Amino acid sequence: MAVDPNPTDKARKDTLILRADVVQGSVNLGVVKGQPSASPIAPLPKRIPGQQWEMVLYEVDVPAKDGSPQLSLRAPFDMPPAVSTPWNTRPAADFLPVGSFLYDLDNNGGDSQNEMFKGRDGTLITRHLGKSRTYAPGLANAVNVPSKGMVYKGRWRWAAPNLVYYSVSIENTTTTNIRNRPDVPIAFELPQQANGVTGQILTGHMRNMDYRGAMANLIPLQAMCWPGNGSTHASIYYPNSQTVAEGLDVLRTFPGRSTVFFSGIYEANVFSE
């Protein structure tokens, strides 16, 4: 953008602006020229409802006697004010501008207190406020899960946009050694579908104090969310019990009187990537 010269003996302040013309349906960059003065003041942006709206990006200091102009950034800019609702916060976002934060106070107790953000990617929960939510992390790819004696405990919360913190405890209080389906590892349910663009690794361990199922008493575990359409369950692997050279094996047995623990953070799939 060209800045007009200033041959006078007094300095001048111009502004580099974004000008939205509502009538024409256009947005353009422009330079608004100020007046030379001993104490120059930048021009105020136009704010004509239904016609023109200007946002200042830079102030331009134009020295006297055709000196070199200097730019001064005028960011940051004010965000829309935060909004809170007693419930049904997401529908309220439809009436708010992009860049708005919303707070669901959950006065009716039907969900969780949370913070939302309406951005260019849509409206999503940025974090849960207050207590974590609970869920039952059921098993998958297991053929003989006892109908009684299984204790499923899960906690989770949105820790950041599209990021889940979770913790899981699955206890087999029976003497039954749970087996996997052929050729697939035992898996546990996630509180939210995992993003599958790259695949993700989760960590945990098994406590098997009675050495049941021909397995050790404390076993490090890894769970895989495979690349693809996004996993709703994480497949469990554990170190080969015979040799380190074999790496990891699929978890084929969940011994009786044992407990599996997992916790951590993973990327969810809110945007259906």
C-alpha positions in Angstrom: 0.0 0.0 0.0 1.3 3.5 -0.9 1.7 6.1 1.8 1.5 9.7 0.5 4.6 11.8 1.0 4.8 14.5 3.7 6.8 17.5 2.4 5.5 19.7 5.3 7.5 20.6 8.4 5.1 18.7 10.7 4.7 15.0 11.2 1.6 13.1 10.3 -0.1 9.8 11.4 -1.9 7.6 8.9 -3.6 4.3 9.5 -3.5 1.1 7.5 -7.0 -0.4 7.8 -9.3 -3.2 6.7 -12.5 -1.6 5.4 -15.6 -3.7 5.2 -18.2 -2.2 2.8 -21.5 -3.9 3.8 -23.4 -2.4 0.8 -20.9 -3.5 -1.8 -20.2 -6.8 0.0 -16.4 -6.3 0.0 -13.4 -6.1 2.4 -10.3 -4.2 1.3 -7.0 -2.9 2.6 -6.7 0.9 2.6 -4.6 3.8 4.0 -6.4 6.6 5.7 -4.4 9.9 5.7 -4.1 12.0 8.8 -3.3 15.7 9.2 0.2 17.1 9.7 0.5 18.5 13.2 3.0 19.3 16.0 1.2 16.5 17.9 -0.3 14.3 15.2 -3.2 12.0 16.0 -4.2 9.0 13.9 -7.6 9.1 12.2 -10.4 7.3 13.9 -11.8 4.3 12.1 -15.2 4.7 10.5 -18.0 2.7 12.2 -21.2 3.3 10.2 -23.8 0.6 11.0 -25.0 -1.1 7.9 -22.6 0.7 5.6 -18.8 0.8 6.5 -16.7 -0.7 9.2 -13.0 -0.1 9.5 -10.4 -2.0 11.7 -7.0 -0.5 12.2 -4.1 -2.9 11.6 -1.2 -0.4 11.7 -0.5 3.2 12.5 1.9 4.8 10.1 4.2 7.5 11.5 5.1 9.8 8.5 7.9 12.2 9.5 8.1 15.8 8.3 10.2 16.7 5.2 9.4 13.3 3.5 11.1 11.2 6.2 10.8 7.4 6.0 7.4 6.1 7.3 7.4 3.7 10.3 4.7 1.1 11.0 3.4 0.4 14.5 1.2 -2.7 14.9 -2.1 -2.0 16.6 -2.9 -5.6 17.5 -4.0 -7.3 19.8 -7.7 -6.6 19.2 -10.6 -7.0 21.6 -12.4 -10.3 21.5 -16.1 -10.7 21.8 -17.2 -10.7 25.4 -17.6 -14.1 27.1 -21.2 -15.5 27.5 -22.6 -17.9 30.1 -25.8 -19.8 30.1 -27.5 -22.0 32.7 -27.8 -24.9 30.2 -28.1 -25.6 26.5 -25.0 -23.5 25.7 -24.1 -25.0 22.3 -27.3 -23.7 20.6 -26.5 -20.2 22.0 -23.2 -20.3 20.0 -25.2 -20.0 16.7 -26.0 -16.4 17.6 -22.5 -15.4 18.6 -19.5 -14.2 16.5 -16.5 -16.3 15.7 -13.9 -15.8 18.5 -16.4 -16.1 21.4 -15.9 -18.0 24.6 -19.0 -19.6 26.2 -19.5 -21.1 29.6 -22.1 -23.8 30.4 -22.9 -23.4 34.1 -25.0 -26.6 34.1 -27.5 -25.3 36.6 -29.8 -28.2 35.9 -27.2 -30.8 36.7 -27.8 -32.6 33.4 -24.2 -32.5 32.1 -20.9 -31.0 33.2 -19.8 -27.4 33.7 -17.5 -26.5 30.7 -16.0 -23.8 28.7 -16.6 -23.7 24.9 -14.9 -21.7 22.1 -16.5 -20.8 18.8 -13.7 -20.6 16.2 -13.2 -21.1 12.5 -13.3 -24.9 13.0 -16.7 -24.7 14.7 -17.9 -24.7 18.3 -16.3 -27.2 20.7 -15.6 -27.7 24.4 -12.2 -26.4 25.4 -12.1 -27.8 28.9 -14.4 -29.3 31.6 -14.7 -27.2 34.8 -15.2 -29.0 38.1 -15.1 -32.8 38.6 -14.1 -35.3 35.9 -16.8 -37.3 34.2 -17.2 -41.0 34.7 -17.7 -43.9 32.3 -17.5 -47.7 32.2 -14.5 -48.7 30.0 -15.8 -52.0 28.7 -13.7 -54.7 27.0 -13.7 -55.6 23.3 -12.3 -58.6 21.4 -12.8 -60.8 24.5 -14.8 -64.0 24.3 -15.5 -65.1 27.9 -15.9 -62.0 30.0 -17.8 -62.9 33.2 -21.2 -61.3 33.6 -20.4 -60.7 37.2 -17.2 -59.8 39.0 -15.9 -57.3 36.6 -15.3 -53.8 37.9 -15.0 -51.1 35.3 -13.9 -47.6 36.4 -13.2 -44.7 34.1 -12.8 -41.0 34.4 -12.2 -38.4 31.7 -12.4 -34.7 30.9 -11.7 -32.4 28.1 -8.4 -30.9 29.0 -8.0 -28.7 25.9 -9.7 -28.4 22.5 -10.0 -31.9 21.1 -7.7 -33.3 23.9 -9.0 -35.9 26.4 -7.4 -36.7 29.7 -8.6 -40.2 30.9 -7.8 -42.8 33.6 -9.0 -46.4 33.5 -9.1 -49.3 36.0 -10.6 -52.6 34.9 -10.5 -55.3 37.6 -11.3 -59.0 37.1 -12.3 -60.1 40.6 -13.2 -63.6 39.3 -10.9 -66.6 38.8 -11.7 -66.7 35.1 -8.8 -66.0 32.7 -10.4 -63.9 30.0 -9.3 -64.8 26.5 -9.0 -62.8 23.3 -10.8 -63.4 20.0 -8.4 -65.2 17.5 -5.6 -63.0 16.1 -6.8 -59.8 17.7 -5.7 -58.3 21.1 -8.1 -57.6 24.0 -9.0 -53.9 23.9 -10.7 -51.4 26.2 -13.3 -48.7 25.4 -12.2 -45.0 25.1 -14.4 -42.2 26.5 -14.2 -40.4 23.1 -13.2 -41.6 19.6 -9.5 -41.2 19.0 -8.1 -39.2 16.0 -6.9 -41.7 13.4 -4.7 -39.5 11.2 -1.5 -40.8 12.6 -2.4 -43.4 15.2 -1.7 -43.0 18.9 0.0 -44.9 21.7 -1.4 -45.2 25.2 0.5 -46.6 28.2 -0.5 -48.6 31.3 0.3 -51.7 33.3 -1.3 -54.9 34.6 -1.2 -55.9 38.3 -1.4 -59.7 38.5 -0.1 -60.4 42.0 -1.1 -64.2 41.9 0.9 -64.8 38.7 -2.3 -66.2 37.1 -2.4 -67.0 33.4 1.3 -67.8 33.3 2.0 -64.1 33.4 4.2 -61.9 35.6 2.9 -60.0 38.6 3.5 -56.5 37.2 3.5 -56.0 33.4 4.0 -52.8 31.4 1.3 -52.4 28.7 0.9 -50.4 25.5 -2.4 -49.8 23.7 -2.7 -48.8 20.1 -5.2 -46.6 18.4 -4.6 -47.5 14.8 -4.4 -45.1 11.9 -7.7 -44.9 9.9 -11.1 -43.7 10.6 -10.6 -43.3 14.4 -10.6 -45.9 17.2 -13.3 -46.2 19.8 -11.3 -48.9 21.5 -7.5 -49.2 22.2 -5.9 -52.6 21.5 -3.6 -53.8 24.2 -0.1 -55.2 23.8 2.5 -56.5 26.3 6.2 -57.6 26.2 6.9 -61.1 25.0 7.3 -63.2 28.2 10.1 -65.3 26.7 12.6 -62.9 25.0 13.0 -59.2 24.5 13.9 -59.8 20.9 10.3 -60.7 20.1 9.1 -57.2 21.2 5.4 -56.9 21.9 2.6 -59.5 21.7 -1.1 -59.0 21.5 -2.8 -59.4 24.9 -4.4 -62.8 24.7 -5.2 -63.2 28.4 -6.7 -61.0 31.1 -6.0 -63.2 34.1 -8.4 -63.7 37.0 -7.7 -61.6 40.1 -5.8 -59.0 38.1 -6.3 -55.4 37.2 -5.4 -53.3 34.2 -4.6 -49.6 34.5 -4.3 -46.9 31.8 -4.1 -43.1 32.0 -2.9 -40.2 29.9 -3.9 -37.7 27.2 -4.8 -38.4 23.6 -6.2 -36.5 20.6 -9.9 -37.0 20.0 -11.8 -36.9 16.7 -14.2 -34.0 17.2 -13.6 -32.7 13.7 -14.1 -36.2 12.0 -10.7 -36.0 10.3 
